[in-house]
Protein backbone atom coordinates (compact mmCIF):
# COMPACT_ATOMS: atom_id res chain seq x y z
CA UNK A 1 0.00 0.00 0.00
CA UNK A 2 1.33 3.40 -0.91
CA UNK A 3 0.02 6.88 -0.29
CA UNK A 4 0.76 9.68 -2.71
CA UNK A 5 -0.01 13.34 -2.17
CA UNK A 6 0.95 16.21 -4.44
CA UNK A 7 -0.68 19.55 -5.31
CA UNK A 8 -3.78 18.87 -3.21
CA UNK A 9 -4.34 15.41 -4.72
CA UNK A 10 -4.18 12.39 -2.44
CA UNK A 11 -4.34 8.74 -3.52
CA UNK A 12 -4.18 5.44 -1.68
CA UNK A 13 -2.87 2.72 -3.99
CA UNK A 14 -3.51 -0.86 -2.93
CA UNK A 15 -1.77 -3.15 -5.39
CA UNK A 16 -2.70 -6.53 -3.92
CA UNK A 17 -5.86 -6.88 -1.84
CA UNK A 18 -7.58 -9.74 -0.09
CA UNK A 19 -11.16 -10.20 1.10
CA UNK A 20 -10.11 -9.20 4.62
CA UNK A 21 -9.13 -5.77 3.21
CA UNK A 22 -12.82 -5.09 2.48
CA UNK A 23 -14.31 -2.22 4.42
CA UNK A 24 -14.67 1.53 4.53
CA UNK A 25 -11.58 3.66 4.05
CA UNK A 26 -11.70 7.27 5.23
CA UNK A 27 -9.41 10.14 4.30
CA UNK A 28 -9.35 13.20 6.56
CA UNK A 29 -7.41 16.33 5.65
CA UNK A 30 -6.92 19.00 8.31
CA UNK A 31 -5.21 22.37 8.16
CA UNK A 32 -5.60 25.86 9.63
CA UNK A 33 -8.60 26.54 7.37
CA UNK A 34 -10.61 23.53 8.51
CA UNK A 35 -11.01 19.93 7.53
CA UNK A 36 -12.38 17.75 4.76
CA UNK A 37 -13.44 14.13 5.06
CA UNK A 38 -14.33 11.58 2.41
CA UNK A 39 -14.92 7.83 2.55
CA UNK A 40 -15.00 4.96 0.09
CA UNK A 41 -16.18 1.38 0.45
CA UNK A 42 -14.07 -1.47 -0.88
CA UNK A 43 -15.47 -4.95 -1.47
CA UNK A 44 -12.93 -7.64 -2.39
CA UNK A 45 -14.22 -10.96 -3.70
CA UNK A 46 -11.74 -13.78 -4.14
CA UNK A 47 -11.61 -16.32 -6.91
CA UNK A 48 -10.69 -19.94 -6.55
CA UNK A 49 -6.90 -20.13 -6.29
CA UNK A 50 -6.61 -23.40 -8.19
CA UNK A 51 -8.04 -23.71 -11.67
CA UNK A 52 -9.80 -27.05 -11.99
CA UNK A 53 -10.87 -26.64 -15.60
CA UNK A 54 -8.65 -27.91 -18.39
CA UNK A 55 -8.08 -26.96 -22.00
CA UNK A 56 -6.58 -30.35 -22.77
CA UNK A 57 -9.11 -33.08 -21.98
CA UNK A 58 -6.87 -35.97 -23.10
CA UNK A 59 -4.08 -34.93 -20.74
CA UNK A 60 -6.53 -34.51 -17.87
CA UNK A 61 -7.89 -38.00 -18.54
CA UNK A 62 -4.36 -39.43 -18.31
CA UNK A 63 -3.76 -37.59 -15.03
CA UNK A 64 -6.95 -39.08 -13.58
CA UNK A 65 -5.81 -42.57 -14.71
CA UNK A 66 -2.49 -42.08 -12.90
CA UNK A 67 -4.28 -40.95 -9.74
CA UNK A 68 -6.46 -44.09 -9.68
MODELLER restraints for C-alpha pairs under 7 A, 6 or more apart:
rsr = mdl.restraints
at = mdl.atoms
rsr.add(forms.Gaussian(group=physical.xy_distance, feature=features.Distance(at['CA:1:A'], at['CA:13:A']), mean=5.62, stdev=0.5))
rsr.add(forms.Gaussian(group=physical.xy_distance, feature=features.Distance(at['CA:1:A'], at['CA:14:A']), mean=4.65, stdev=0.5))
rsr.add(forms.Gaussian(group=physical.xy_distance, feature=features.Distance(at['CA:1:A'], at['CA:15:A']), mean=6.49, stdev=0.5))
rsr.add(forms.Gaussian(group=physical.xy_distance, feature=features.Distance(at['CA:2:A'], at['CA:12:A']), mean=5.92, stdev=0.5))
rsr.add(forms.Gaussian(group=physical.xy_distance, feature=features.Distance(at['CA:2:A'], at['CA:13:A']), mean=5.25, stdev=0.5))
rsr.add(forms.Gaussian(group=physical.xy_distance, feature=features.Distance(at['CA:2:A'], at['CA:14:A']), mean=6.76, stdev=0.5))
rsr.add(forms.Gaussian(group=physical.xy_distance, feature=features.Distance(at['CA:3:A'], at['CA:11:A']), mean=5.73, stdev=0.5))
rsr.add(forms.Gaussian(group=physical.xy_distance, feature=features.Distance(at['CA:3:A'], at['CA:12:A']), mean=4.64, stdev=0.5))
rsr.add(forms.Gaussian(group=physical.xy_distance, feature=features.Distance(at['CA:3:A'], at['CA:13:A']), mean=6.27, stdev=0.5))
rsr.add(forms.Gaussian(group=physical.xy_distance, feature=features.Distance(at['CA:4:A'], at['CA:10:A']), mean=5.64, stdev=0.5))
rsr.add(forms.Gaussian(group=physical.xy_distance, feature=features.Distance(at['CA:4:A'], at['CA:11:A']), mean=5.24, stdev=0.5))
rsr.add(forms.Gaussian(group=physical.xy_distance, feature=features.Distance(at['CA:4:A'], at['CA:12:A']), mean=6.58, stdev=0.5))
rsr.add(forms.Gaussian(group=physical.xy_distance, feature=features.Distance(at['CA:5:A'], at['CA:11:A']), mean=6.46, stdev=0.5))
rsr.add(forms.Gaussian(group=physical.xy_distance, feature=features.Distance(at['CA:18:A'], at['CA:44:A']), mean=6.19, stdev=0.5))
rsr.add(forms.Gaussian(group=physical.xy_distance, feature=features.Distance(at['CA:19:A'], at['CA:44:A']), mean=4.68, stdev=0.5))
rsr.add(forms.Gaussian(group=physical.xy_distance, feature=features.Distance(at['CA:19:A'], at['CA:45:A']), mean=5.74, stdev=0.5))
rsr.add(forms.Gaussian(group=physical.xy_distance, feature=features.Distance(at['CA:19:A'], at['CA:46:A']), mean=6.37, stdev=0.5))
rsr.add(forms.Gaussian(group=physical.xy_distance, feature=features.Distance(at['CA:22:A'], at['CA:42:A']), mean=5.10, stdev=0.5))
rsr.add(forms.Gaussian(group=physical.xy_distance, feature=features.Distance(at['CA:22:A'], at['CA:43:A']), mean=4.76, stdev=0.5))
rsr.add(forms.Gaussian(group=physical.xy_distance, feature=features.Distance(at['CA:22:A'], at['CA:44:A']), mean=5.50, stdev=0.5))
rsr.add(forms.Gaussian(group=physical.xy_distance, feature=features.Distance(at['CA:23:A'], at['CA:41:A']), mean=5.68, stdev=0.5))
rsr.add(forms.Gaussian(group=physical.xy_distance, feature=features.Distance(at['CA:23:A'], at['CA:42:A']), mean=5.36, stdev=0.5))
rsr.add(forms.Gaussian(group=physical.xy_distance, feature=features.Distance(at['CA:23:A'], at['CA:43:A']), mean=6.59, stdev=0.5))
rsr.add(forms.Gaussian(group=physical.xy_distance, feature=features.Distance(at['CA:24:A'], at['CA:39:A']), mean=6.61, stdev=0.5))
rsr.add(forms.Gaussian(group=physical.xy_distance, feature=features.Distance(at['CA:24:A'], at['CA:40:A']), mean=5.62, stdev=0.5))
rsr.add(forms.Gaussian(group=physical.xy_distance, feature=features.Distance(at['CA:24:A'], at['CA:41:A']), mean=4.35, stdev=0.5))
rsr.add(forms.Gaussian(group=physical.xy_distance, feature=features.Distance(at['CA:24:A'], at['CA:42:A']), mean=6.21, stdev=0.5))
rsr.add(forms.Gaussian(group=physical.xy_distance, feature=features.Distance(at['CA:25:A'], at['CA:39:A']), mean=5.54, stdev=0.5))
rsr.add(forms.Gaussian(group=physical.xy_distance, feature=features.Distance(at['CA:25:A'], at['CA:40:A']), mean=5.39, stdev=0.5))
rsr.add(forms.Gaussian(group=physical.xy_distance, feature=features.Distance(at['CA:25:A'], at['CA:41:A']), mean=6.27, stdev=0.5))
rsr.add(forms.Gaussian(group=physical.xy_distance, feature=features.Distance(at['CA:26:A'], at['CA:38:A']), mean=5.79, stdev=0.5))
rsr.add(forms.Gaussian(group=physical.xy_distance, feature=features.Distance(at['CA:26:A'], at['CA:39:A']), mean=4.22, stdev=0.5))
rsr.add(forms.Gaussian(group=physical.xy_distance, feature=features.Distance(at['CA:26:A'], at['CA:40:A']), mean=6.53, stdev=0.5))
rsr.add(forms.Gaussian(group=physical.xy_distance, feature=features.Distance(at['CA:27:A'], at['CA:37:A']), mean=5.73, stdev=0.5))
rsr.add(forms.Gaussian(group=physical.xy_distance, feature=features.Distance(at['CA:27:A'], at['CA:38:A']), mean=5.47, stdev=0.5))
rsr.add(forms.Gaussian(group=physical.xy_distance, feature=features.Distance(at['CA:27:A'], at['CA:39:A']), mean=6.23, stdev=0.5))
rsr.add(forms.Gaussian(group=physical.xy_distance, feature=features.Distance(at['CA:28:A'], at['CA:36:A']), mean=5.76, stdev=0.5))
rsr.add(forms.Gaussian(group=physical.xy_distance, feature=features.Distance(at['CA:28:A'], at['CA:37:A']), mean=4.46, stdev=0.5))
rsr.add(forms.Gaussian(group=physical.xy_distance, feature=features.Distance(at['CA:28:A'], at['CA:38:A']), mean=6.68, stdev=0.5))
rsr.add(forms.Gaussian(group=physical.xy_distance, feature=features.Distance(at['CA:29:A'], at['CA:35:A']), mean=5.43, stdev=0.5))
rsr.add(forms.Gaussian(group=physical.xy_distance, feature=features.Distance(at['CA:29:A'], at['CA:36:A']), mean=5.25, stdev=0.5))
rsr.add(forms.Gaussian(group=physical.xy_distance, feature=features.Distance(at['CA:29:A'], at['CA:37:A']), mean=6.45, stdev=0.5))
rsr.add(forms.Gaussian(group=physical.xy_distance, feature=features.Distance(at['CA:30:A'], at['CA:36:A']), mean=6.63, stdev=0.5))
rsr.add(forms.Gaussian(group=physical.xy_distance, feature=features.Distance(at['CA:54:A'], at['CA:60:A']), mean=6.95, stdev=0.5))
